[in-house]
Structures are given as structure tokens and as C-alpha cells.
Amino acid sequence: MDLKGQELISELSLHSGIESKNFDYHFSEILENYHLDPKELSLDDLREILSNYLQDLILEINKKG
């Protein structure tokens, strides 16, 4: 299965367990911050941005704690 673009985002949303409205809002922000077109999003892009996003969250939590 080679998902890309909106199909990939829909699968991620479906399996995330996050309410659709919240997922769409926050994931759109993430894509915008990384200057990615949701229509062109690949699995490799998704891996990279989620990895970077998690690292950023960890750094932010460590600064506060």
C-alpha cells in the first residue's frame, strides 16, 4: 500500500484516535510549519516531520521542566 497525500492523512487521522476536527487543525499547522503541501505528502515526508515534531515537543517539555 503506497499512500500519499490526502489518503495518507486520512489513514493517519483514522488510526490516531484523535477527534477528526482536532487532528485536522493541528496536522494542518504542522504541515504549514514544515512548508509541505498536503496533496504531495509522502510516507517519507510524514516520518520526517513527525520525528522532528516529537523532538521539538521533547525539547519544549525539557525547557519547562
All heavy atoms as TSV, in Angstrom:
chain	resi	resn	atom	element	x	y	z
A	1	MET	N	N	0.843	-1.168	0.000
A	1	MET	CA	C	0.000	0.000	0.000
A	1	MET	C	C	0.893	1.237	0.000
A	1	MET	O	O	1.667	1.449	0.910
A	1	MET	CB	C	-0.901	-0.015	1.242
A	1	MET	CG	C	-1.820	1.128	1.263
A	1	MET	SD	S	-3.143	1.289	2.504
A	1	MET	CE	C	-3.114	-0.061	3.573
A	2	ASP	N	N	0.775	2.032	-1.045
A	2	ASP	CA	C	1.604	3.227	-1.200
A	2	ASP	C	C	0.722	4.462	-1.090
A	2	ASP	O	O	0.304	5.027	-2.091
A	2	ASP	CB	C	2.335	3.181	-2.544
A	2	ASP	CG	C	3.400	4.239	-2.661
A	2	ASP	OD1	O	3.907	4.685	-1.620
A	2	ASP	OD2	O	3.725	4.612	-3.802
A	3	LEU	N	N	0.440	4.858	0.142
A	3	LEU	CA	C	-0.422	6.013	0.367
A	3	LEU	C	C	0.353	7.309	0.192
A	3	LEU	O	O	1.537	7.377	0.487
A	3	LEU	CB	C	-1.007	5.965	1.776
A	3	LEU	CG	C	-1.929	4.798	2.089
A	3	LEU	CD1	C	-2.348	4.835	3.542
A	3	LEU	CD2	C	-3.143	4.811	1.193
A	4	LYS	N	N	-0.356	8.320	-0.266
A	4	LYS	CA	C	0.250	9.625	-0.470
A	4	LYS	C	C	-0.840	10.685	-0.356
A	4	LYS	O	O	-2.015	10.399	-0.579
A	4	LYS	CB	C	0.891	9.676	-1.861
A	4	LYS	CG	C	1.672	10.926	-2.136
A	4	LYS	CD	C	2.368	10.867	-3.471
A	4	LYS	CE	C	3.161	12.153	-3.646
A	4	LYS	NZ	N	3.888	12.201	-4.881
A	5	GLY	N	N	-0.447	11.870	0.013
A	5	GLY	CA	C	-1.373	12.993	0.040
A	5	GLY	C	C	-2.517	12.801	1.007
A	5	GLY	O	O	-2.338	12.356	2.144
A	6	GLN	N	N	-3.714	13.143	0.535
A	6	GLN	CA	C	-4.887	13.112	1.400
A	6	GLN	C	C	-5.222	11.703	1.878
A	6	GLN	O	O	-5.701	11.536	2.994
A	6	GLN	CB	C	-6.089	13.737	0.682
A	6	GLN	CG	C	-7.248	14.042	1.612
A	6	GLN	CD	C	-6.858	14.922	2.797
A	6	GLN	OE1	O	-6.219	15.965	2.637
A	6	GLN	NE2	N	-7.239	14.515	3.991
A	7	GLU	N	N	-4.954	10.682	1.065
A	7	GLU	CA	C	-5.200	9.300	1.505
A	7	GLU	C	C	-4.342	8.967	2.722
A	7	GLU	O	O	-4.814	8.343	3.672
A	7	GLU	CB	C	-4.889	8.308	0.389
A	7	GLU	CG	C	-5.902	8.271	-0.712
A	7	GLU	CD	C	-5.532	7.244	-1.767
A	7	GLU	OE1	O	-4.332	6.913	-1.917
A	7	GLU	OE2	O	-6.451	6.761	-2.437
A	8	LEU	N	N	-3.098	9.379	2.704
A	8	LEU	CA	C	-2.183	9.140	3.819
A	8	LEU	C	C	-2.649	9.891	5.068
A	8	LEU	O	O	-2.682	9.331	6.158
A	8	LEU	CB	C	-0.763	9.575	3.432
A	8	LEU	CG	C	0.327	9.437	4.489
A	8	LEU	CD1	C	0.444	7.993	4.971
A	8	LEU	CD2	C	1.656	9.923	3.926
A	9	ILE	N	N	-3.048	11.134	4.886
A	9	ILE	CA	C	-3.521	11.938	6.007
A	9	ILE	C	C	-4.799	11.336	6.594
A	9	ILE	O	O	-4.956	11.267	7.814
A	9	ILE	CB	C	-3.738	13.404	5.575
A	9	ILE	CG1	C	-2.396	14.032	5.188
A	9	ILE	CG2	C	-4.421	14.207	6.684
A	9	ILE	CD1	C	-2.510	15.377	4.499
A	10	SER	N	N	-5.690	10.877	5.745
A	10	SER	CA	C	-6.931	10.260	6.220
A	10	SER	C	C	-6.656	8.999	7.030
A	10	SER	O	O	-7.284	8.775	8.069
A	10	SER	CB	C	-7.843	9.922	5.032
A	10	SER	OG	O	-8.278	11.093	4.404
A	11	GLU	N	N	-5.735	8.175	6.570
A	11	GLU	CA	C	-5.364	6.962	7.312
A	11	GLU	C	C	-4.748	7.313	8.663
A	11	GLU	O	O	-5.069	6.706	9.678
A	11	GLU	CB	C	-4.378	6.107	6.511
A	11	GLU	CG	C	-5.004	5.272	5.430
A	11	GLU	CD	C	-5.919	4.190	5.971
A	11	GLU	OE1	O	-5.512	3.440	6.892
A	11	GLU	OE2	O	-7.046	4.096	5.457
A	12	LEU	N	N	-3.880	8.289	8.669
A	12	LEU	CA	C	-3.254	8.726	9.918
A	12	LEU	C	C	-4.304	9.248	10.890
A	12	LEU	O	O	-4.307	8.889	12.069
A	12	LEU	CB	C	-2.207	9.807	9.637
A	12	LEU	CG	C	-1.438	10.344	10.826
A	12	LEU	CD1	C	-0.640	9.226	11.501
A	12	LEU	CD2	C	-0.518	11.468	10.385
A	13	SER	N	N	-5.218	10.045	10.399
A	13	SER	CA	C	-6.291	10.588	11.219
A	13	SER	C	C	-7.162	9.465	11.782
A	13	SER	O	O	-7.481	9.445	12.973
A	13	SER	CB	C	-7.144	11.549	10.396
A	13	SER	OG	O	-8.241	12.019	11.141
A	14	LEU	N	N	-7.524	8.534	10.946
A	14	LEU	CA	C	-8.378	7.416	11.338
A	14	LEU	C	C	-7.763	6.605	12.471
A	14	LEU	O	O	-8.438	6.233	13.423
A	14	LEU	CB	C	-8.645	6.519	10.123
A	14	LEU	CG	C	-9.467	5.272	10.364
A	14	LEU	CD1	C	-10.911	5.640	10.698
A	14	LEU	CD2	C	-9.424	4.384	9.132
A	15	HIS	N	N	-6.474	6.357	12.388
A	15	HIS	CA	C	-5.797	5.491	13.352
A	15	HIS	C	C	-5.162	6.243	14.525
A	15	HIS	O	O	-4.612	5.619	15.427
A	15	HIS	CB	C	-4.740	4.641	12.640
A	15	HIS	CG	C	-5.337	3.713	11.636
A	15	HIS	ND1	N	-6.091	2.622	11.991
A	15	HIS	CD2	C	-5.328	3.742	10.282
A	15	HIS	CE1	C	-6.510	2.000	10.903
A	15	HIS	NE2	N	-6.059	2.665	9.849
A	16	SER	N	N	-5.261	7.571	14.511
A	16	SER	CA	C	-4.633	8.351	15.572
A	16	SER	C	C	-5.418	8.316	16.881
A	16	SER	O	O	-4.844	8.520	17.950
A	16	SER	CB	C	-4.465	9.811	15.132
A	16	SER	OG	O	-5.726	10.465	15.089
A	17	GLY	N	N	-6.706	8.106	16.792
A	17	GLY	CA	C	-7.534	8.144	17.986
A	17	GLY	C	C	-7.879	9.558	18.421
A	17	GLY	O	O	-8.475	9.767	19.471
A	18	ILE	N	N	-7.506	10.532	17.615
A	18	ILE	CA	C	-7.775	11.942	17.907
A	18	ILE	C	C	-9.038	12.349	17.154
A	18	ILE	O	O	-9.227	11.968	15.993
A	18	ILE	CB	C	-6.593	12.833	17.470
A	18	ILE	CG1	C	-5.317	12.406	18.192
A	18	ILE	CG2	C	-6.896	14.307	17.701
A	18	ILE	CD1	C	-4.055	13.057	17.654
A	19	GLU	N	N	-9.887	13.125	17.814
A	19	GLU	CA	C	-11.097	13.611	17.159
A	19	GLU	C	C	-10.719	14.273	15.828
A	19	GLU	O	O	-9.761	15.048	15.755
A	19	GLU	CB	C	-11.813	14.602	18.066
A	19	GLU	CG	C	-13.122	15.085	17.505
A	19	GLU	CD	C	-13.802	16.103	18.399
A	19	GLU	OE1	O	-13.534	16.106	19.616
A	19	GLU	OE2	O	-14.577	16.892	17.867
A	20	SER	N	N	-11.475	13.976	14.801
A	20	SER	CA	C	-11.158	14.423	13.443
A	20	SER	C	C	-10.916	15.924	13.338
A	20	SER	O	O	-9.957	16.368	12.702
A	20	SER	CB	C	-12.286	14.011	12.503
A	20	SER	OG	O	-12.009	14.414	11.196
A	21	LYS	N	N	-11.786	16.722	13.955
A	21	LYS	CA	C	-11.635	18.178	13.891
A	21	LYS	C	C	-10.310	18.632	14.499
A	21	LYS	O	O	-9.608	19.471	13.942
A	21	LYS	CB	C	-12.782	18.843	14.645
A	21	LYS	CG	C	-13.623	19.751	13.845
A	21	LYS	CD	C	-14.697	20.363	14.719
A	21	LYS	CE	C	-15.515	21.309	13.884
A	21	LYS	NZ	N	-16.618	21.884	14.615
A	22	ASN	N	N	-9.966	18.078	15.662
A	22	ASN	CA	C	-8.710	18.434	16.317
A	22	ASN	C	C	-7.515	17.973	15.496
A	22	ASN	O	O	-6.532	18.699	15.363
A	22	ASN	CB	C	-8.631	17.823	17.718
A	22	ASN	CG	C	-9.513	18.533	18.704
A	22	ASN	OD1	O	-9.797	19.709	18.552
A	22	ASN	ND2	N	-9.954	17.812	19.716
A	23	PHE	N	N	-7.592	16.763	14.982
A	23	PHE	CA	C	-6.498	16.244	14.165
A	23	PHE	C	C	-6.273	17.150	12.967
A	23	PHE	O	O	-5.136	17.545	12.687
A	23	PHE	CB	C	-6.791	14.811	13.700
A	23	PHE	CG	C	-5.721	14.276	12.803
A	23	PHE	CD1	C	-4.631	13.598	13.341
A	23	PHE	CD2	C	-5.770	14.476	11.429
A	23	PHE	CE1	C	-3.624	13.124	12.513
A	23	PHE	CE2	C	-4.764	14.004	10.604
A	23	PHE	CZ	C	-3.692	13.327	11.154
A	24	ASP	N	N	-7.349	17.450	12.239
A	24	ASP	CA	C	-7.226	18.265	11.024
A	24	ASP	C	C	-6.586	19.615	11.322
A	24	ASP	O	O	-5.701	20.062	10.596
A	24	ASP	CB	C	-8.596	18.474	10.373
A	24	ASP	CG	C	-9.186	17.198	9.802
A	24	ASP	OD1	O	-8.432	16.208	9.628
A	24	ASP	OD2	O	-10.404	17.183	9.550
A	25	TYR	N	N	-7.028	20.250	12.396
A	25	TYR	CA	C	-6.499	21.562	12.757
A	25	TYR	C	C	-5.003	21.490	13.073
A	25	TYR	O	O	-4.197	22.232	12.510
A	25	TYR	CB	C	-7.271	22.135	13.951
A	25	TYR	CG	C	-6.700	23.431	14.454
A	25	TYR	CD1	C	-6.963	24.625	13.788
A	25	TYR	CD2	C	-5.883	23.460	15.580
A	25	TYR	CE1	C	-6.426	25.817	14.237
A	25	TYR	CE2	C	-5.348	24.658	16.036
A	25	TYR	CZ	C	-5.623	25.827	15.359
A	25	TYR	OH	O	-5.078	27.006	15.805
A	26	HIS	N	N	-4.632	20.595	13.955
A	26	HIS	CA	C	-3.243	20.517	14.391
A	26	HIS	C	C	-2.320	19.975	13.300
A	26	HIS	O	O	-1.190	20.452	13.145
A	26	HIS	CB	C	-3.115	19.688	15.667
A	26	HIS	CG	C	-3.705	20.373	16.846
A	26	HIS	ND1	N	-3.124	21.472	17.439
A	26	HIS	CD2	C	-4.842	20.146	17.536
A	26	HIS	CE1	C	-3.868	21.888	18.434
A	26	HIS	NE2	N	-4.927	21.103	18.519
A	27	PHE	N	N	-2.791	19.001	12.550
A	27	PHE	CA	C	-1.934	18.454	11.498
A	27	PHE	C	C	-1.731	19.468	10.374
A	27	PHE	O	O	-0.640	19.546	9.800
A	27	PHE	CB	C	-2.498	17.135	10.957
A	27	PHE	CG	C	-1.485	16.357	10.174
A	27	PHE	CD1	C	-0.409	15.764	10.818
A	27	PHE	CD2	C	-1.591	16.233	8.804
A	27	PHE	CE1	C	0.548	15.063	10.100
A	27	PHE	CE2	C	-0.635	15.534	8.082
A	27	PHE	CZ	C	0.429	14.947	8.730
A	28	SER	N	N	-2.751	20.263	10.091
A	28	SER	CA	C	-2.597	21.334	9.097
A	28	SER	C	C	-1.532	22.325	9.535
A	28	SER	O	O	-0.728	22.793	8.721
A	28	SER	CB	C	-3.918	22.075	8.880
A	28	SER	OG	O	-4.854	21.243	8.280
A	29	GLU	N	N	-1.527	22.657	10.836
A	29	GLU	CA	C	-0.497	23.555	11.375
A	29	GLU	C	C	0.895	22.956	11.212
A	29	GLU	O	O	1.837	23.652	10.855
A	29	GLU	CB	C	-0.748	23.825	12.858
A	29	GLU	CG	C	-1.733	24.898	13.143
A	29	GLU	CD	C	-1.749	25.267	14.624
A	29	GLU	OE1	O	-1.292	24.466	15.466
A	29	GLU	OE2	O	-2.220	26.369	14.918
A	30	ILE	N	N	1.017	21.679	11.508
A	30	ILE	CA	C	2.311	21.003	11.385
A	30	ILE	C	C	2.788	21.054	9.939
A	30	ILE	O	O	3.946	21.408	9.669
A	30	ILE	CB	C	2.229	19.552	11.888
A	30	ILE	CG1	C	2.006	19.524	13.406
A	30	ILE	CG2	C	3.485	18.765	11.513
A	30	ILE	CD1	C	1.650	18.150	13.956
A	31	LEU	N	N	1.909	20.718	9.005
A	31	LEU	CA	C	2.290	20.744	7.589
A	31	LEU	C	C	2.693	22.147	7.160
A	31	LEU	O	O	3.666	22.324	6.420
A	31	LEU	CB	C	1.148	20.232	6.716
A	31	LEU	CG	C	0.833	18.755	6.815
A	31	LEU	CD1	C	-0.375	18.414	5.956
A	31	LEU	CD2	C	2.026	17.903	6.408
A	32	GLU	N	N	1.949	23.129	7.624
A	32	GLU	CA	C	2.260	24.516	7.282
A	32	GLU	C	C	3.629	24.922	7.837
A	32	GLU	O	O	4.429	25.560	7.151
A	32	GLU	CB	C	1.174	25.434	7.827
A	32	GLU	CG	C	1.283	26.857	7.347
A	32	GLU	CD	C	0.125	27.708	7.833
A	32	GLU	OE1	O	-1.030	27.296	7.622
A	32	GLU	OE2	O	0.393	28.777	8.420
A	33	ASN	N	N	3.914	24.541	9.071
A	33	ASN	CA	C	5.200	24.870	9.687
A	33	ASN	C	C	6.370	24.245	8.950
A	33	ASN	O	O	7.470	24.808	8.941
A	33	ASN	CB	C	5.225	24.437	11.152
A	33	ASN	CG	C	4.361	25.301	12.034
A	33	ASN	OD1	O	4.038	26.434	11.691
A	33	ASN	ND2	N	3.958	24.759	13.171
A	34	TYR	N	N	6.157	23.099	8.344
A	34	TYR	CA	C	7.222	22.423	7.601
A	34	TYR	C	C	7.136	22.696	6.102
A	34	TYR	O	O	7.854	22.088	5.309
A	34	TYR	CB	C	7.211	20.927	7.889
A	34	TYR	CG	C	7.715	20.621	9.283
A	34	TYR	CD1	C	6.834	20.450	10.341
A	34	TYR	CD2	C	9.072	20.546	9.550
A	34	TYR	CE1	C	7.293	20.195	11.625
A	34	TYR	CE2	C	9.545	20.305	10.828
A	34	TYR	CZ	C	8.648	20.127	11.856
A	34	TYR	OH	O	9.102	19.887	13.128
A	35	HIS	N	N	6.249	23.607	5.718
A	35	HIS	CA	C	6.105	24.048	4.328
A	35	HIS	C	C	5.848	22.873	3.377
A	35	HIS	O	O	6.472	22.777	2.312
A	35	HIS	CB	C	7.330	24.844	3.873
A	35	HIS	CG	C	7.696	25.937	4.806
A	35	HIS	ND1	N	6.943	27.089	4.932
A	35	HIS	CD2	C	8.702	26.058	5.700
A	35	HIS	CE1	C	7.491	27.873	5.843
A	35	HIS	NE2	N	8.552	27.270	6.335
A	36	LEU	N	N	4.933	21.995	3.790
A	36	LEU	CA	C	4.589	20.846	2.960
A	36	LEU	C	C	3.169	20.968	2.439
A	36	LEU	O	O	2.262	21.368	3.159
A	36	LEU	CB	C	4.726	19.545	3.756
A	36	LEU	CG	C	6.148	19.136	4.095
A	36	LEU	CD1	C	6.141	17.987	5.089
A	36	LEU	CD2	C	6.885	18.722	2.833
A	37	ASP	N	N	3.007	20.611	1.178
A	37	ASP	CA	C	1.693	20.596	0.547
A	37	ASP	C	C	1.006	19.277	0.902
A	37	ASP	O	O	1.541	18.206	0.592
A	37	ASP	CB	C	1.867	20.706	-0.966
A	37	ASP	CG	C	0.569	20.715	-1.725
A	37	ASP	OD1	O	-0.509	20.516	-1.111
A	37	ASP	OD2	O	0.615	20.921	-2.948
A	38	PRO	N	N	-0.154	19.325	1.547
A	38	PRO	CA	C	-0.818	18.084	1.945
A	38	PRO	C	C	-1.123	17.167	0.766
A	38	PRO	O	O	-1.153	15.950	0.917
A	38	PRO	CB	C	-2.105	18.550	2.611
A	38	PRO	CG	C	-2.146	20.014	2.541
A	38	PRO	CD	C	-0.886	20.512	1.935
A	39	LYS	N	N	-1.300	17.730	-0.416
A	39	LYS	CA	C	-1.592	16.918	-1.604
A	39	LYS	C	C	-0.381	16.105	-2.045
A	39	LYS	O	O	-0.516	15.097	-2.732
A	39	LYS	CB	C	-2.049	17.806	-2.751
A	39	LYS	CG	C	-3.354	18.515	-2.482
A	39	LYS	CD	C	-3.675	19.471	-3.602
A	39	LYS	CE	C	-4.857	20.338	-3.198
A	39	LYS	NZ	N	-5.021	21.487	-4.062
A	40	GLU	N	N	0.800	16.544	-1.657
A	40	GLU	CA	C	2.038	15.892	-2.084
A	40	GLU	C	C	2.727	15.107	-0.968
A	40	GLU	O	O	3.819	14.579	-1.172
A	40	GLU	CB	C	3.009	16.937	-2.632
A	40	GLU	CG	C	2.494	17.670	-3.843
A	40	GLU	CD	C	2.240	16.731	-5.011
A	40	GLU	OE1	O	3.064	15.826	-5.247
A	40	GLU	OE2	O	1.204	16.906	-5.669
A	41	LEU	N	N	2.125	15.040	0.205
A	41	LEU	CA	C	2.738	14.401	1.360
A	41	LEU	C	C	3.007	12.918	1.092
A	41	LEU	O	O	2.124	12.176	0.701
A	41	LEU	CB	C	1.825	14.537	2.583
A	41	LEU	CG	C	2.378	13.994	3.895
A	41	LEU	CD1	C	3.545	14.854	4.377
A	41	LEU	CD2	C	1.291	13.938	4.945
A	42	SER	N	N	4.246	12.508	1.312
A	42	SER	CA	C	4.620	11.100	1.147
A	42	SER	C	C	4.870	10.483	2.520
A	42	SER	O	O	4.981	11.190	3.522
A	42	SER	CB	C	5.894	10.984	0.295
A	42	SER	OG	O	7.004	11.472	1.021
A	43	LEU	N	N	4.982	9.180	2.549
A	43	LEU	CA	C	5.263	8.489	3.802
A	43	LEU	C	C	6.616	8.920	4.364
A	43	LEU	O	O	6.758	9.107	5.574
A	43	LEU	CB	C	5.216	6.971	3.593
A	43	LEU	CG	C	5.278	6.104	4.826
A	43	LEU	CD1	C	4.195	6.477	5.827
A	43	LEU	CD2	C	5.143	4.641	4.449
A	44	ASP	N	N	7.593	9.119	3.509
A	44	ASP	CA	C	8.906	9.597	3.967
A	44	ASP	C	C	8.806	10.999	4.573
A	44	ASP	O	O	9.435	11.283	5.599
A	44	ASP	CB	C	9.922	9.594	2.827
A	44	ASP	CG	C	10.368	8.197	2.453
A	44	ASP	OD1	O	10.266	7.282	3.301
A	44	ASP	OD2	O	10.814	8.001	1.305
A	45	ASP	N	N	8.017	11.878	3.925
A	45	ASP	CA	C	7.795	13.217	4.484
A	45	ASP	C	C	7.152	13.113	5.856
A	45	ASP	O	O	7.553	13.805	6.795
A	45	ASP	CB	C	6.865	14.046	3.590
A	45	ASP	CG	C	7.444	14.398	2.245
A	45	ASP	OD1	O	8.684	14.493	2.137
A	45	ASP	OD2	O	6.656	14.579	1.301
A	46	LEU	N	N	6.150	12.251	5.964
A	46	LEU	CA	C	5.431	12.078	7.227
A	46	LEU	C	C	6.367	11.603	8.329
A	46	LEU	O	O	6.344	12.131	9.434
A	46	LEU	CB	C	4.277	11.094	7.044
A	46	LEU	CG	C	3.438	10.802	8.280
A	46	LEU	CD1	C	2.775	12.069	8.799
A	46	LEU	CD2	C	2.412	9.724	7.976
A	47	ARG	N	N	7.195	10.634	8.024
A	47	ARG	CA	C	8.165	10.144	9.015
A	47	ARG	C	C	9.069	11.272	9.490
A	47	ARG	O	O	9.337	11.418	10.683
A	47	ARG	CB	C	9.010	9.027	8.414
A	47	ARG	CG	C	8.297	7.725	8.256
A	47	ARG	CD	C	9.243	6.669	7.713
A	47	ARG	NE	N	8.544	5.436	7.473
A	47	ARG	CZ	C	8.457	4.843	6.283
A	47	ARG	NH1	N	9.035	5.379	5.227
A	47	ARG	NH2	N	7.805	3.700	6.163
A	48	GLU	N	N	9.555	12.051	8.555
A	48	GLU	CA	C	10.488	13.128	8.900
A	48	GLU	C	C	9.822	14.214	9.737
A	48	GLU	O	O	10.364	14.634	10.764
A	48	GLU	CB	C	11.072	13.740	7.630
A	48	GLU	CG	C	12.122	14.778	7.911
A	48	GLU	CD	C	12.788	15.310	6.654
A	48	GLU	OE1	O	12.772	14.619	5.615
A	48	GLU	OE2	O	13.325	16.422	6.733
A	49	ILE	N	N	8.636	14.663	9.332
A	49	ILE	CA	C	8.017	15.758	10.081
A	49	ILE	C	C	7.553	15.297	11.462
A	49	ILE	O	O	7.669	16.050	12.421
A	49	ILE	CB	C	6.866	16.453	9.321
A	49	ILE	CG1	C	5.701	15.513	9.067
A	49	ILE	CG2	C	7.347	17.099	8.065
A	49	ILE	CD1	C	4.456	16.208	8.561
A	50	LEU	N	N	7.064	14.059	11.571
A	50	LEU	CA	C	6.643	13.579	12.890
A	50	LEU	C	C	7.844	13.377	13.816
A	50	LEU	O	O	7.770	13.658	15.008
A	50	LEU	CB	C	5.817	12.300	12.771
A	50	LEU	CG	C	4.430	12.481	12.167
A	50	LEU	CD1	C	3.701	11.144	12.093
A	50	LEU	CD2	C	3.605	13.503	12.927
A	51	SER	N	N	8.951	12.926	13.258
A	51	SER	CA	C	10.166	12.782	14.044
A	51	SER	C	C	10.637	14.146	14.550
A	51	SER	O	O	10.940	14.318	15.732
A	51	SER	CB	C	11.256	12.124	13.199
A	51	SER	OG	O	12.481	12.137	13.865
A	52	ASN	N	N	10.676	15.118	13.669
A	52	ASN	CA	C	11.074	16.474	14.054
A	52	ASN	C	C	10.097	17.084	15.050
A	52	ASN	O	O	10.511	17.743	16.012
A	52	ASN	CB	C	11.181	17.379	12.819
A	52	ASN	CG	C	12.350	17.028	11.952
A	52	ASN	OD1	O	13.323	16.432	12.394
A	52	ASN	ND2	N	12.262	17.379	10.676
A	53	TYR	N	N	8.815	16.863	14.830
A	53	TYR	CA	C	7.790	17.401	15.714
A	53	TYR	C	C	7.942	16.827	17.125
A	53	TYR	O	O	7.891	17.561	18.114
A	53	TYR	CB	C	6.412	17.089	15.136
A	53	TYR	CG	C	5.261	17.620	15.952
A	53	TYR	CD1	C	5.012	18.984	16.011
A	53	TYR	CD2	C	4.421	16.766	16.646
A	53	TYR	CE1	C	3.956	19.485	16.760
A	53	TYR	CE2	C	3.364	17.251	17.390
A	53	TYR	CZ	C	3.129	18.611	17.440
A	53	TYR	OH	O	2.082	19.085	18.184
A	54	LEU	N	N	8.159	15.527	17.218
A	54	LEU	CA	C	8.352	14.898	18.529
A	54	LEU	C	C	9.608	15.416	19.215
A	54	LEU	O	O	9.604	15.671	20.425
A	54	LEU	CB	C	8.401	13.383	18.399
A	54	LEU	CG	C	7.072	12.708	18.094
A	54	LEU	CD1	C	7.283	11.215	17.823
A	54	LEU	CD2	C	6.079	12.912	19.209
A	55	GLN	N	N	10.679	15.587	18.470
A	55	GLN	CA	C	11.904	16.136	19.046
A	55	GLN	C	C	11.665	17.547	19.577
A	55	GLN	O	O	12.136	17.896	20.661
A	55	GLN	CB	C	13.024	16.150	18.011
A	55	GLN	CG	C	13.560	14.776	17.708
A	55	GLN	CD	C	14.607	14.804	16.592
A	55	GLN	OE1	O	14.940	15.845	16.055
A	55	GLN	NE2	N	15.111	13.636	16.258
A	56	ASP	N	N	10.932	18.350	18.810
A	56	ASP	CA	C	10.613	19.715	19.248
A	56	ASP	C	C	9.783	19.696	20.528
A	56	ASP	O	O	10.014	20.494	21.442
A	56	ASP	CB	C	9.859	20.479	18.152
A	56	ASP	CG	C	10.722	20.811	16.953
A	56	ASP	OD1	O	11.966	20.726	17.065
A	56	ASP	OD2	O	10.147	21.148	15.895
A	57	LEU	N	N	8.816	18.783	20.609
A	57	LEU	CA	C	7.992	18.672	21.817
A	57	LEU	C	C	8.825	18.268	23.026
A	57	LEU	O	O	8.668	18.821	24.116
A	57	LEU	CB	C	6.871	17.652	21.610
A	57	LEU	CG	C	5.715	18.066	20.722
A	57	LEU	CD1	C	4.739	16.894	20.551
A	57	LEU	CD2	C	4.996	19.280	21.269
A	58	ILE	N	N	9.716	17.333	22.830
A	58	ILE	CA	C	10.581	16.874	23.922
A	58	ILE	C	C	11.463	18.025	24.413
A	58	ILE	O	O	11.602	18.245	25.617
A	58	ILE	CB	C	11.426	15.665	23.492
A	58	ILE	CG1	C	10.521	14.441	23.313
A	58	ILE	CG2	C	12.546	15.372	24.498
A	58	ILE	CD1	C	11.184	13.267	22.609
A	59	LEU	N	N	12.050	18.765	23.482
A	59	LEU	CA	C	12.874	19.909	23.871
A	59	LEU	C	C	12.065	20.957	24.623
A	59	LEU	O	O	12.533	21.515	25.622
A	59	LEU	CB	C	13.523	20.537	22.631
A	59	LEU	CG	C	14.619	19.726	21.959
A	59	LEU	CD1	C	15.053	20.393	20.658
A	59	LEU	CD2	C	15.812	19.561	22.884
A	60	GLU	N	N	10.864	21.206	24.175
A	60	GLU	CA	C	9.997	22.192	24.819
A	60	GLU	C	C	9.625	21.737	26.238
A	60	GLU	O	O	9.652	22.530	27.185
A	60	GLU	CB	C	8.730	22.389	23.989
A	60	GLU	CG	C	7.864	23.522	24.460
A	60	GLU	CD	C	6.695	23.778	23.543
A	60	GLU	OE1	O	6.884	23.750	22.307
A	60	GLU	OE2	O	5.585	23.983	24.061
A	61	ILE	N	N	9.315	20.471	26.390
A	61	ILE	CA	C	8.969	19.931	27.713
A	61	ILE	C	C	10.182	20.012	28.648
A	61	ILE	O	O	10.042	20.384	29.816
A	61	ILE	CB	C	8.467	18.482	27.592
A	61	ILE	CG1	C	7.086	18.469	26.942
A	61	ILE	CG2	C	8.429	17.788	28.942
A	61	ILE	CD1	C	6.605	17.099	26.530
A	62	ASN	N	N	11.345	19.705	28.132
A	62	ASN	CA	C	12.564	19.761	28.955
A	62	ASN	C	C	12.899	21.181	29.406
A	62	ASN	O	O	13.406	21.390	30.487
A	62	ASN	CB	C	13.753	19.151	28.214
A	62	ASN	CG	C	13.678	17.652	28.158
A	62	ASN	OD1	O	13.023	17.011	28.996
A	62	ASN	ND2	N	14.334	17.059	27.182
A	63	LYS	N	N	12.596	22.166	28.569
A	63	LYS	CA	C	12.831	23.561	28.934
A	63	LYS	C	C	11.913	23.995	30.077
A	63	LYS	O	O	12.305	24.751	30.945
A	63	LYS	CB	C	12.576	24.489	27.735
A	63	LYS	CG	C	13.666	24.469	26.708
A	63	LYS	CD	C	13.336	25.417	25.568
A	63	LYS	CE	C	14.342	25.328	24.460
A	63	LYS	NZ	N	13.976	26.170	23.314
A	64	LYS	N	N	10.684	23.484	30.058
A	64	LYS	CA	C	9.701	23.864	31.075
A	64	LYS	C	C	9.945	23.122	32.398
A	64	LYS	O	O	9.580	23.621	33.440
A	64	LYS	CB	C	8.290	23.569	30.591
A	64	LYS	CG	C	7.844	24.469	29.464
A	64	LYS	CD	C	6.447	24.143	29.018
A	64	LYS	CE	C	6.024	25.048	27.878
A	64	LYS	NZ	N	4.673	24.744	27.433
A	65	GLY	N	N	10.509	21.925	32.289
A	65	GLY	CA	C	10.655	21.098	33.488
A	65	GLY	C	C	11.962	21.281	34.119
A	65	GLY	O	O	12.313	21.336	35.204
